[in-house]
């Protein structure tokens, strides 16, 4: 009986150690992940780049009578490789009317997460 009790306690201690290791690993993964920048932070601190519009569609949503547009673009950073990004952004009608397939635009992106892009203006 005493031997069974010792084995059960040993198993419980081993399980507790495994759970603590898994929790510590999860914490390391969460803390190591770069923090997502807000749109305002990207506009202020993001990396400036040109981009080429690959596709543009209205989503059908309007905010303060301004259309939300879904844009697919190829971003051309000064350093590093080009990449494709897709964003949904509310744009003034004056800018939306300038966006066509092949149009060049000025954007800022989060260098820690390059898929997060903000359209600044047409070029």
URLINRA-V283960 format. One record per residue. N is the residue number from 0. RES is the residue in one letter. OMEGA is omega in whole degrees, 0 to 359 (* if undefined). D_FIRST is the distance of its C-alpha to the first C-alpha in Angstrom with 1 decimal. Layout:
BEGIN
N;RES;OMEGA;D_FIRST
N;RES;OMEGA;D_FIRST
END
This chain:
BEGIN
0;X;181;0.0
1;X;179;3.8
2;X;178;5.4
3;X;179;5.2
4;X;179;6.3
5;X;180;8.8
6;X;179;10.0
7;X;178;10.7
8;X;179;12.5
9;X;177;14.3
10;X;179;15.5
11;X;177;16.8
12;X;178;18.5
13;X;179;20.1
14;X;179;21.3
15;X;179;22.8
16;X;179;24.6
17;X;179;26.0
18;X;179;27.2
19;X;178;28.9
20;X;179;30.6
21;X;178;31.9
22;X;179;33.1
23;X;179;34.9
24;X;178;36.5
25;X;179;37.7
26;X;178;39.3
27;X;180;41.0
28;X;180;42.5
29;X;182;43.7
30;X;182;45.3
31;X;181;46.9
32;X;179;48.7
33;X;180;52.3
34;X;179;53.2
35;X;180;55.4
36;X;175;59.0
37;X;178;60.8
38;X;180;64.2
39;X;178;65.9
40;X;178;64.0
41;X;179;65.0
42;X;183;68.6
43;X;190;68.6
44;X;183;66.5
45;X;179;66.2
46;X;182;67.8
47;X;179;71.3
48;X;171;72.1
49;X;177;74.5
50;X;177;73.3
51;X;181;74.9
52;X;178;74.3
53;X;181;72.9
54;X;178;72.6
55;X;180;73.3
56;X;172;72.5
57;X;180;72.6
58;X;184;69.4
59;X;179;71.3
60;X;177;69.8
61;X;176;72.1
62;X;185;71.3
63;X;180;74.3
64;X;176;76.5
65;X;184;75.5
66;X;170;74.0
67;X;184;70.6
68;X;174;71.1
69;X;183;68.6
70;X;169;69.7
71;X;185;68.7
72;X;171;70.0
73;X;182;70.0
74;X;184;69.6
75;X;182;71.5
76;X;178;70.0
77;X;179;72.1
78;X;178;69.2
79;X;185;66.7
80;X;172;66.6
81;X;177;68.0
82;X;178;65.6
83;X;178;65.7
84;X;178;64.7
85;X;181;64.8
86;X;168;65.2
87;X;184;66.1
88;X;174;68.4
89;X;184;70.9
90;X;174;74.3
91;X;181;77.7
92;X;180;80.1
93;X;178;82.3
94;X;182;79.6
95;X;182;78.3
96;X;180;81.8
97;X;186;81.8
98;X;177;78.6
99;X;177;79.3
100;X;179;77.9
101;X;179;78.7
102;X;175;79.4
103;X;179;78.5
104;X;175;76.6
105;X;182;75.3
106;X;166;71.6
107;X;180;68.9
108;X;178;65.4
109;X;181;62.1
110;X;177;61.7
111;X;178;57.9
112;X;189;57.9
113;X;179;61.3
114;X;178;60.9
115;X;188;61.5
116;X;175;65.3
117;X;178;68.0
118;X;180;71.5
119;X;182;74.1
120;X;174;77.5
121;X;177;79.5
122;X;*;81.4
END
